[in-house]
């Protein structure tokens, strides 16, 4: 039983392969008849679609679609399409590899026919009329040889059928589908889109957290601080110990409000959404511990993600100046659109020597810029000044 099951599986596989190959021969007749005329090369797209259907339905092989070539009804559009590598790969399959595989299939059909005829010679020899049987019996040795050649032809036909399927499949994947360069290009585009989606989703989530904290926990803390302030002002007959507890609770509530304000501002400042990049950066410059000269020349609103990256770049760069260059007396921040990109420059007159390889803050700025296909550079020679430059894609807000 296991042997019969295995044999049945092999026969089914060979049968499907033979149907696949014969269908390829029939389909190949059309390209050979059509593509003999040069102007009919424009039928390659339809022929490729038919071949893709054959591979998907009969062989279970999905051939990826080629990038859509621009084929406008102009001479330039036609020339661009003809210069496309995909066009000539398709022609190579339809006019070269397809006919070669079809020729192999014809040989396979002949082998199957001979194997079926010769492999049963000893059987049908006994089915001839009795008066003719003696002629075959006199040459029974030859009949055995013919029968053996039939079995050999059947084995060769089985092997060649499966080999032709593999050859045809590899040729179709290489010639009818996108090249390795096109696949890598498409992969890069898909990864770029998915990364942009992840960045947008993260930014949206930060906005949601900022709103929840601002409208929820922050308002509750403000209400608590107000109630504690009222209690401290009105309950004058309490013992000193109780008044001290109320005073301490009131101070801690206000400190918690300040910390929560800084946390909310660090997640996503509401002023950035409401009034834009200029107003948000002005707030950073005003809160800084050292004088900041700010110049923002952005005449239009940009994409929220780009504005958020620019905002946090300036915020983190100024924080790094305060932390690592306390000798600096001032900082210059310039945000402008140049050559179609948003350029953010933060400079200070500190001692210099900043190295992205030895600081997580600068490395974080580089990663933040790269998340939106931006570029990060730093110049910080010994003795200063330190200049951080970030260029971001100038996507317009929808």
N, C-alpha and C positions, 0 to 999 in steps of 0.2 A: 504493500500500500504506500509506504513513503516513496518508493521508487516511482510508482505510477503518478503520485502527486507531483514529484519533482519533474518528471517527464512532461506532464500536462502543463506545468508552469513554463517550462522551456518552450514547448510548442506554442503556447499562447504568446510568449514574448516574441518569438520569431515571427509569428503571424502578424502581430501588431507592427513589428519592424518592416515586414514586407509590404503591408498596406501603406505604411508611411513612405517607403521608397517608391512604390508604384505611383502614389499620388504626386510625389515630387517629379517623376518623369512626365506625367500628364500636364502638370503646371509649367514645366520647363519648356514645353512646346510653344507656349504663348510668347515668352520672352524671345525665343529664337526667331519666331515669325515677325514679331513687332520691332525688336531692337536692331534689325538689320538696316533700318532707316535712321540716320542721325537725329532727325527731329523728334523721333519717338523715344529718345532717352528720358523725356519728361514723364513717361509712363512708369518710371522706376518706382515712384512712391506707391502707386497702386499695386504693382507687382510685389513690392516688399510687404505691403499690408496683407496680401493673400498668403505669402510664404509664412509670415508671422502667425496667421491663423492656422496654417497647417502644422507648424511646430507646436503651437499651444494645444490644439485639439487631438493630434495623433501621437505626439511625443511627450507631451507634458512639459515642454520647455518654453519659458517666457522670455522672449527677446526684448530687451528694453527699447523704447522708442528713441529714434534719433532726434537730436535737437532740430527744431523747426527752422528750416532755411528760408530766408527771405526770397520769395519768388514773385516779385512785383511785375506787373505787365509792362515793364520797361526793359530796354536793352541792358542797362546797368544791373537791374535786378536779376535778369537772366544770366548775365555773366558772373555775378556773385554766386548764384546757385550752382553754376557749372564749375566754379572754382572750389566749391565745397568738397572737402575730403570724403564726407559721407556719401555724396552723389557717386563718386568714382568707386568707392568700396561696394556700393550696391550693384553698380554695373559689373564689377569684377565677379560678384557672386552670380548674377543672372547670366552672364556671358561666358564665364570660365568655370567656376567651381560647380555651378548647377549642372551644366552639360557633362562635366567629368563624372559627377556622382550619378547622373542619369545613365551614362554609358556603363558604369559599374552595375547599376540596377538591371540593365538589359542583359548583361552577362549573368547576373544572378538568376534572372528568369529562365535563361537558357539552361543553366545548371539545374534549377529545380525541375524543369521539364525533362531533361535527360535523366536526372536521378529518379524521377517518378516512373519513367519508362523502363530504364535499364535495371533499376533496383528491384523490380517485380518480374524480371524475365523468367525466373524459374517458376513463377506462379502462373502468369498468363500463357506460358508455353504449354501447360497441360489443359488450357482452355481451347486450344485449336482443334479442328476436326481430327478424328482418329487417323484418317489417311495421310494427314500432314504431320502427325506427331513424330513419326519415325525420322523425318528429316531433322527435327530438333533434337531427338534423342541421339542421333548420330553425332551431333555437335554439342553435346551437353557440357563438355569442358569449356567451349567458347561461351556458352550460356552462363557458366559460373563466373567467368572473367567479366562478362558484361554486367552480371548482377553485382559483382564487387565494385566495378567502376561506377555503377549507379549509386551504391552506398557512399563511395568516396565523393561523388558529385553532390549528394545530399549534405554531407558534412561540410564540404567547401561552401556550398550555398548558404548553409546556416551561419558559418563564420563570416562570410563576406556580407551577408545581410546585416548582421549586427555591427560590423566594422563600418559599413557605409553610413549607418545611422550616426555613429560617433563622429565620423569625418564630416558629414553634412551638418551636424549640430555645432561642432566647433567652428566650421567655416561660417555658418550663419551668425553665430554670436560675435565673431570677429569682424564680419563684413556688413551684416545687416543692422547690427546694433551700434551703439556709440563706441568710439575708440577709448583707450585708457585715459587719454588726456581729457576727452569730453566727460567721461565718468567722474574723473577727479574734479573737474570744473563744476559739474552738477552737484557733487558731494559738498564742495566748498560752499556753493550757494545755499544748499539745504542747511548746512551747519551754521552759516551766517544768519539765515532766517530764524533758525531755532534759538540761536544765542540772543538775537534781538528780541525774540518773544520772551525768553527767560529774563532778560534785563528789564523789559517792560513790565513783566509780571512782578518782579521783585520791587520795582519802583511803585507799582500800584499797591502792593502789599504794604510798603512803607507809608504810603499816603493813608491807607486805611488805619494802620496802627496809630499814626499821628492824629487822625481825627478822633479815634476812640479815646486816646489819652487826653486830648484837648477837651473834648466834650464830656468825658466821663470822669476819670480819676482827677484830672486837674480841677474841674468845677467842684468836685466834692471836697478837695483840699482847701480851695478858696472859701467854700462855705464853712468848713471847720475852722479856719483861721478867723473868719469874721465872727463866728459864734464865740470863739475863745476871747477875742478882743472885746466883744460886748460883755461877756461874763467878767472879764478883768475890770472893766470900767464901771459896771453896775453893782457887782457883789463886793461892796466895800467892807462889809461886816464879817468877812470870813477870817479864820485864823491865818497867821502869817505863813504857816506851812502849806495850806491850801492855795493861797495866792501865789506862792512860789511855784507850785505845781502847775497852776494855770499859766503863769508867765513862761515857764519852760516849755509847756505844750504849745503855747502860741508862737514862740520863737522857732521851735522845731517844725511846726506846720508851715511857717513862712519859708524856712530853709528847704523843706520838701517841695514847696511850690517852685522855688528857684531852680532846684535840681531837675524837677520835672520839666520846667520850661527849657532848660538846656538840653534835656533828652529829646523833647519833642522837636526842638529846633535842629538837633543833630539828625533826627530821622528824616524829616522833610519840612522845611520852613513853610508855613502857610503863606507868608508874604511873597514867596517865589511864584506860587500859583496865582495869587491875586494881583500883584503889581509888577512881576517880571524880574529879570536878572539884575537890573540896575538897582532897584530898591532893595533887593535881598542882599546884594554885595555891599551896599551902603550901610546896612545894619551891621554886617561883619566888621567893616572898617571902623565904625563908630565904637564898637565894643572892644576893639583890640587894645592891648596894653601899650602899643607903640604907635606913633603917627603913621597913618597909611594914606598915601596919595592914590586915589582911585580914578580911573578913566574908563568909562564904558561907552563904546560906540557900536551899539547893536540896534539898528533901526526897526527891527521887526521881532516878533516873538518866534522863538525856535521850538523844536520838539521838546516836550517836557523832560524826556530822558537826557537830552543834550544839555538843557539848562541845569538839570540836577547835577550832572557830572561837573559842569563848569563851577557851580556853586560850591560843591564839596571839595573841588580841587583848590580853590582859593582859600576856603576855610581851613583845610588841612595844611596847606602850605604856610599860612600865617601862624597856625599853631606850632608847626615845626620851627619857625623862626623864633618864636617866644621860648620854646623848649631848648633848642640846640644852639641858638645864636643870641644869647642875652645881651651881647655887646652891640647888636645892631641898634641904630638910632631911628631908622625909618624903613618903610617898605613901600614899593611902588607896584600897583596892580593895574594892568592894562588888559581890557577885554574888547576885542574888535573882530570884525569880519574882514579877512584878507584872502584874496585868491579863492573865494568860494568856500572858505573854511573858517570856523570860529577859533581864533587864537587867544589863548589865555597866558599872560606873562606875569610872573610874580618875582620881583627882585628885591634884594635887601643889601645893605652895606655892611654886613657882618664879616667875620674873619674867613669865611669860605671853608673849603675842604669837605663839603658834603659829598657822600658817596652812596648811591642807591644800593650797592651791594652790602652795606653795613648798616642799613636802616630800614625798618619795616614801613615807616611812614612814606618815604620816597617810593619804595616798591609798591605800596598800596596805591599811590597816585598813578604809577605806570599801569597797574592792573585796571584801575578805574577808567583810564583813558582807553585802554585796549578793549574794554567791554563794549565800546560803541565804535570800534574801528578808528580810534584816535591814535595820535602819536605823542610820545612823552620824551622830552630831552632836558638835560640840566647842564649848566656850566658853573662850576664852583672851584676856581683855582685857589690855591693857598693865598690868603690875604684878601680874598673877596674880589668883586662882589659875587653873590650867588644869584643865578637867574634860572628860573624854572619856566619852561615853555611847554604848553599842551595845545595841540591842534585837534579839533573835533570836527566831524562832518556837520555841515551847516544845514541840517534838516529843518524844514519849516514846520511849525506847529499846524496840525490839521484844523 
